[in-house]
Amino acid sequence: MKKFNITDFSIRWGFLIVMGVLFTVFSLLQPAFLSAGNLFNILLSVCIFGTMALGETFVLITDGMDLSIGSTAALSVMISAYLMVVLEWGGFATILMVLFIGVVVGLFIGFLIVKVKIPDLLATLGMMFLVQGLQYIPSGGLSIGRGAVIKNGREAMGQFSEGFKYLGQGRILKVIPVPVLIMIGVAIIVYVILSKTKFGRIFYAIGGNPEAARLVGVNVNKYKVIAYVSSSFIASLAGILLAARVGRGDVGSQGTLLMDAIGAALIGFAVLGARKPNPFGTIIGAIFIGMLMNGLTMLSMQYFWQDFIKGSVLVAALAFTFGISKKHG
Amino acid sequence: MDREPIVQVKNIGMSFGATRALDNVDFNFYPGELLALVGANGAGKSTLIKIICGYHSGYEGRIIVANREVDLNSPKEAYDFGIQTVHQIINQGVIQSMTVAENLALEEMLSPDQPVVYNYPAIRRRAGEIANLMDLNYLDLDVPVFTIPQSDRQMICIARALASDPKLLILDEPTSSISDKEADRLFTKLLKLRDSGVSIVYVSHRLHEITRLADRVGVLRDGKVAGELVKPFSVQNIVHSMVGDIEQNPVRKKDSKINKSVVKLELQDLVFQEGKPPLNLKLYEGEVIGLTGLIGAGKSELAAVLFGADKPFSGRMFVNGEFYEPSCIRAAIDNGIFMVPEDRNNNAVFPEFNILQNINIPFLGMFTNSISVLSKRKERKEAARMIKAMTVKCESEESPVLSLSGGNQQKVIVARWLMVESNLVILDEPFQGVDVKSRREIGQYLRDNIGKSTAIVIATDLDEVIDISDRIVVFNHGVMVGEQEAGSIDKERLIQLTSGTLEEILN
C-alpha cells in the first residue's frame, strides 16, 4: 500500500464525508430530521428520479446522454391513467403495456442514434419534445381522473386499481414505502449488471474507447441500443411509480424529473472518486439531493432556493471530480 | 556553391524523453533547388520537418532564414518567413465541412482584412485562381470537402501552399494518397516552381520519384545526417546510404518450429482491394510472416479482410482447410483470427480500464458463471499469468493501464490476444512507439509461443520485420511483389521491392 496522501483520501472519501457532516448538522439543528418517518420521506422524495437516474447511468456509461427520460416517465403516467381510467384495463395489464411502450421508445431512440446517426444529445432532445407532446394526445390535453370528461363527451368510469396504487402508496410493515423498496431493488440489479457482469464491462469499454471496443469484437451499436432501451424502460417504470403515488394522470408531470435524475447521476461521479458514471454513486447522489432539500426545508429554506442549491451542489461535485482528480490522476 | 541558402539549419538536435530523435543535423536549403529527404521510419525526417515548420519548439541548434538567426516557436512564425508545409496527414490540412472554395482560399477567408460581411463570391473567385495553380479547374468549388476523394484534398493543400508564394516549400509524402497521374501533374508543377527560384524539400519513401525530381538527396539515419548525394543518383545508391554498411544482411536462423505439412491459412485468388490482382498465399503452422510495404501498399486492407472488418471483392479464404468467410469481427475472433490493431491509443487501449480489464476484454466469457457475473479470482489469475509471461512492468494487475510506459502498454495489448489459442494473430504495426527492449521482448514472446498458430506481423519498417519474421512478404500498390525467407534476406532488394514502381519490379 502506498503511504497516506491527503489528496487521494479526499478524492475517495471527500463526498461521503461532506454528506455525513451535513447529515449530522441537520440532525443537531432539527431533531425531527432524524425521525424514521422523515428519513423515509427523504427516500420517498428521491425514489422516482433516483430510479430514472439508474437508467440514465447505462447511457452515460456508453458516453451518451438521454434527455428524454423525463418525458418518457410523464408519458407513462398518462398512459397508465388512460388505460385504467378510460379503457378500464386491469393494473397488471397496464403495467405490462406501459413498460412495453418504454421499450419501444428506447428502441426508437436507439434506431435514431445508431441507424439514422443523429448525435445522441440531439436525438434524445428531439425525442424529449416528441414524447412530451405525445402524452397530451390520448386525453386531448386534459388530466385523467375518475369522472373526467374525455373527447367524445363520455365520462371516464374506470379507476386506478388498488394493486397499482400500492406500488406508489403502499408501505411494508406500515413503515417502509414500497416505491423506495422498488428503487433499492432496481439499484441492486443495475449495480450487479454494471459492476459485476461482463455486460457492464462491455458498456464501460464502449464509453472508454468505442473503436477499440469494436476491434475486440463488440457489436457497439447493439449495446448502445440496449443502453437506451434500459434507460427508457426504467424511466417508464419510474412513471408507473409516479402515477401510482398520485393516483391520477396529470399532464406535465415530468416537472424537474429529468434534471434531478441527470444531476444525481453526475453527482455520482464524485462518490468514492469514481470519476465516471456508476450505479452506487448515482443512488448516493440522488439521496444526497433529497437529504439536502429535506434538511434545508426543515430549516425553513424557502422553496425558490431549491433549484439554485441543487445546481450549486452539482457544479461543486463536478468541479471536485474533474478539477482536483484530473490534475492528480 | 556560391548561392546563398534561403534557410539553413545548424546543429539541430531534439530528444523525446530518452529517445534521441535528431542529433547534430545540418542542412542548407538553396533557392531553385529540390532537396529530397530520405531515411527509414524513425530516422528523424518528420521531426526535422516539424522543427523547420515551427511545430516543435524546444529544439537545440540554430535556424537561419535569409542570413538572420530566427527562433521558430509556432507554425505562424515559420509561415511569416515564407516556409510552407504540406503535411502527410491530409485531413489535418482541410476543414471537412467547408466547401472546396473555402478550403482553397482559407488564408484569405480567415485574414483580418476580410470585410465583416462574408463575401462568398470574392472568396470563390480567389479560390478559382488558386485552383488554377494546380490545374484543379475540374473541382466543383461549392461542394463540402468531405465529399471529395482524398487525392483531391491533398491537391487542395498543395495548391494552397503554392498560392502563398513560399520561399521554402516542404512536402511530406505528398504522393502517398494520390494517383500516378496526379503525381505527374504535381511533379511538373514542382519543377516549374523550383525553376522560378523556390527552395523545395521533398520527403518520400518512393525512391523512383526522388531520382526523377531531386537535385540533391539528404539522407537521415538514426537521427543523424548519413550523407548527401548529388546527381547523378540511382535508387541503388540511395538505398545503400539509407541502410549503411553495417549489418547489411542480418542473419537469423530459420526456425525449426514451422510445420510445412499443416496449412493454417490459405488465400485463394483473394482480391481485397478493388481492381487489384488476386493474391495467393499459404501460411504454415508455427510460422511468423512479416508483411511489409509503404503506406497505401494494401497491408492494412488485407488485415481488415482477414479480421472480418471488410469484405473481400472476390476469392476465398481457408482456415485449417475449412472455408472461412467472417461476417463480422466477432465471427473472425470466434474462428481464432485475432488482430492487434495499428495505433494503440486510438484503437486498442481502454484508457479508464486497469491492466487486467484491458487484457481480458475480448474473452470475458472465460471468466463468467452461468449468469454472466465475472469471477475476480479467475480474471486475476489469467491476467497475472500473461503479465508475467510478457514481462509487463507494473505494480499489480489492477494498476491503471495509463500508468505504464508505451512499450509496456503495447505488451498488455499483445497479451490480450495471446491469452487464448488462436489460428492466426495479426499484429498491425505492433512496434510503433515501442522502445527497442520491449520490441525484442514482444517479438521473442511471440516466437516462443506461436505454437500451432501462425502470425502476420505488419510493419513498414524493414528492420522490424527482418527481426521477427520467418518469411517476409512485400506489398507494393496492392500487389504482392516478392517474398524472402529468413536466412536469405537481401535488404537492398527489399527496399527496391517496397519503393520501386510496379513496372520496374515486375519486369
Boltz contact constraints between the chains, C-beta under 6 A:
constraints:
  - contact:
      token1: [A, 196]
      token2: [B, 373]
      max_distance: 6.0
  - contact:
      token1: [A, 197]
      token2: [B, 372]
      max_distance: 6.0
  - contact:
      token1: [A, 197]
      token2: [B, 373]
      max_distance: 6.0
  - contact:
      token1: [A, 198]
      token2: [B, 364]
      max_distance: 6.0
  - contact:
      token1: [A, 198]
      token2: [B, 368]
      max_distance: 6.0
  - contact:
      token1: [A, 198]
      token2: [B, 372]
      max_distance: 6.0
  - contact:
      token1: [A, 198]
      token2: [B, 374]
      max_distance: 6.0
  - contact:
      token1: [A, 201]
      token2: [B, 364]
      max_distance: 6.0
  - contact:
      token1: [A, 205]
      token2: [B, 350]
      max_distance: 6.0
  - contact:
      token1: [A, 205]
      token2: [B, 361]
      max_distance: 6.0
  - contact:
      token1: [A, 208]
      token2: [B, 350]
      max_distance: 6.0
  - contact:
      token1: [A, 208]
      token2: [B, 351]
      max_distance: 6.0
  - contact:
      token1: [A, 208]
      token2: [B, 352]
      max_distance: 6.0
  - contact:
      token1: [A, 209]
      token2: [B, 350]
      max_distance: 6.0
  - contact:
      token1: [A, 211]
      token2: [B, 347]
      max_distance: 6.0
  - contact:
      token1: [A, 212]
      token2: [B, 347]
      max_distance: 6.0
  - contact:
      token1: [A, 212]
      token2: [B, 348]
      max_distance: 6.0
  - contact:
      token1: [A, 212]
      token2: [B, 350]
      max_distance: 6.0
  - contact:
      token1: [A, 215]
      token2: [B, 341]
      max_distance: 6.0
  - contact:
      token1: [A, 215]
      token2: [B, 347]
      max_distance: 6.0
  - contact:
      token1: [A, 216]
      token2: [B, 361]
      max_distance: 6.0
  - contact:
      token1: [A, 216]
      token2: [B, 362]
      max_distance: 6.0
  - contact:
      token1: [A, 217]
      token2: [B, 329]
      max_distance: 6.0
  - contact:
      token1: [A, 217]
      token2: [B, 330]
      max_distance: 6.0
  - contact:
      token1: [A, 217]
      token2: [B, 333]
      max_distance: 6.0
  - contact:
      token1: [A, 217]
      token2: [B, 362]
      max_distance: 6.0
